[in-house]
Amino acid sequence: MSHESVWNSRPRGYGKGARSCRVCTHRAGLIRKYGLNICRQCFREKSADIGFQKVRSPSSIFLNGFGGQVKLMDMLD
């Protein structure tokens, strides 16, 4: 029994081996939310075409530490 005959001898129906990116067939970094099944690299390229928008709320600036708070204070003036 050689390595080729044993490796992937039965198809996977579950786990990471069963899922891949629908664009590039990459298996790592898969975004499965909302049934996208796209790897993160392809998502960054195709997100605008799909209809996603990058939204940054003012409250997220406080999470960046002191530098973010200074920038927020400058914006309030």
Secondary structure, DSSP 8 states (H G I E B T S, - for coil): --HHHHTT-S---SSGGG---TTT---SSEE-GGG--EEHHHHHHHHHHHT------GGGGGGG-HHHHHHHHHHH-
